[in-house]
Amino acid sequence: MNQRASMRGLTRRQLLSRASAAGATFVVGAGFIAATDAAWAAETSHIDAPAFATLVQMARDIYPHDRIPDENYVIAVKGYDTAEAAPEIMAGIAALDAAAQGRGFASYLGAGWERDRVDILRGIEDSPFFQKIRGGLVTGLYNQKAVWPIFGYEGESYSKGGYIDRGFNDINWL
């Protein structure tokens, strides 16, 4: 192991070997989460890694977009990793995991796994926890400039002369 790798804690080889040995959706370390099936990773400081992974899955189930990568959902929920928000988030995640019959909401594989998770979310949609996450995702996800092109949004138009001469009347999806 070289000096640079030892300063980071885990070498790439150790990370990959732990990922393949775990066979799980996420590699969990001390405040570090890396998806084994995607190209993203996140560090957490107040929410534990499995709860954060559940929060990412919850975000994807609330606003499902196949073309938006997980990393944008991670960015959208990263703001909940604070000392103030952590107790409420951890309690809400515990309730989701309990509703998933002890299997964990993020990895719930019932008969129609996605449908089952959505049914669980519908069961808590009036709760303050759900409303907090859903409300934060509206801006946390859709205010990311990286997702705008996916929806065909070019950003503000004032600096470019407005929309009148730039596609104002070219809606072809209605």
JOFENCOR-V19589 format. One record per helix or strand of 2 or more residues. SS is the DSSP state (H for helix, E for strand). FROM is the first residue (numbers start at 1). TO is the last residue. Records with the same first field share a line. If there is no record, write none. Layout:
SS->FROM-TO / FROM-TO
//
This chain:
H->3-8 / 12-22 / 49-62 / 70-80 / 83-99 / 105-107 / 113-124 / 128-142 / 145-151 / 158-160
E->26-29 / 32-35 / 41-43
//
